[in-house]
Amino acid sequence: MTFTIENTGTKDAGSFLVRVVFDPIQSVVVNLGVVGLDAGMSQVFTVKTPPGGNCFDPDCTVCVLIDSESRIAELDEDNNYRCINKLEK
């Protein structure tokens, strides 16, 4: 799973965590630490499920939550969460 996060604000963001959940029913969780993200910048991440964390049954829902511990004060917290669903090929 590859995804991009972007700081669309006008201020630099300090450290925060990104929580990736593969198929929330199975609750395969990967937490990523981000040192910071300057205003207007973006960063690409690639995450794989841990060993034994097969996501497909027959599809896979992946959810990403940016700033999962709410460390960064933001004007819009609604754009920090997204889920997608992929079918096994």
C-alpha positions as CSV (number, residue, x, y, z in Angstrom):
1,M,0.0,0.0,0.0
2,T,1.5,3.3,-1.0
3,F,-0.1,6.6,0.0
4,T,0.9,10.3,0.2
5,I,0.2,12.7,3.0
6,E,0.4,16.5,2.6
7,N,0.5,19.4,4.9
8,T,-2.0,21.8,3.2
9,G,-1.7,24.3,6.1
10,T,0.5,27.4,6.3
11,K,2.5,26.2,9.4
12,D,5.0,23.4,9.7
13,A,3.8,20.3,11.5
14,G,5.9,18.7,14.3
15,S,6.2,15.0,14.9
16,F,3.1,12.9,14.7
17,L,2.0,9.3,14.2
18,V,0.3,7.7,11.2
19,R,-1.9,4.6,11.8
20,V,-2.5,2.2,9.0
21,V,-5.2,-0.5,9.5
22,F,-5.4,-3.3,7.0
23,D,-8.9,-4.8,6.9
24,P,-10.3,-3.3,10.1
25,I,-12.2,-6.6,10.8
26,Q,-8.8,-8.3,11.1
27,S,-7.2,-5.3,12.8
28,V,-3.8,-5.6,11.2
29,V,-2.2,-2.3,12.4
30,V,1.0,-0.6,11.4
31,N,2.0,2.7,13.2
32,L,4.5,5.0,11.5
33,G,6.3,7.9,13.2
34,V,6.7,11.1,11.2
35,V,9.4,13.5,12.3
36,G,7.5,16.5,10.9
37,L,6.1,17.9,7.7
38,D,6.8,21.5,6.5
39,A,3.9,23.6,5.3
40,G,2.9,22.8,1.7
41,M,5.1,19.7,1.6
42,S,4.1,16.1,1.0
43,Q,5.6,12.7,1.8
44,V,5.0,9.3,0.3
45,F,4.9,6.1,2.4
46,T,4.8,2.4,1.4
47,V,3.5,0.0,4.0
48,K,3.2,-3.8,3.9
49,T,1.2,-5.9,6.2
50,P,3.3,-7.7,8.9
51,P,4.0,-11.4,8.3
52,G,0.8,-13.4,8.7
53,G,-1.3,-10.3,8.3
54,N,-3.0,-11.3,5.0
55,C,-5.6,-8.6,4.3
56,F,-7.6,-10.3,1.5
57,D,-10.8,-12.1,2.4
58,P,-11.5,-11.7,-0.7
59,D,-11.1,-8.0,-0.6
60,C,-8.9,-5.7,1.5
61,T,-9.9,-2.5,3.2
62,V,-7.0,-0.2,4.2
63,C,-7.6,2.8,6.4
64,V,-5.0,5.6,7.1
65,L,-5.3,8.0,10.0
66,I,-2.9,10.9,10.0
67,D,-2.0,12.3,13.4
68,S,-3.6,9.4,15.2
69,E,-2.8,10.8,18.6
70,S,-4.1,14.3,17.8
71,R,-0.7,15.9,18.5
72,I,-1.1,18.6,15.9
73,A,-3.7,21.4,16.3
74,E,-5.5,21.8,13.0
75,L,-8.3,23.9,11.6
76,D,-9.7,20.9,9.7
77,E,-9.4,17.5,11.4
78,D,-11.9,15.9,8.9
79,N,-9.2,15.4,6.2
80,N,-7.0,13.1,8.3
81,Y,-8.8,9.8,7.6
82,R,-9.3,7.8,4.4
83,C,-10.2,4.2,3.6
84,I,-10.0,2.3,0.3
85,N,-11.2,-1.1,-0.7
86,K,-9.2,-3.3,-3.1
87,L,-10.1,-6.7,-4.5
88,E,-7.6,-9.5,-4.5
89,K,-6.1,-10.1,-8.0
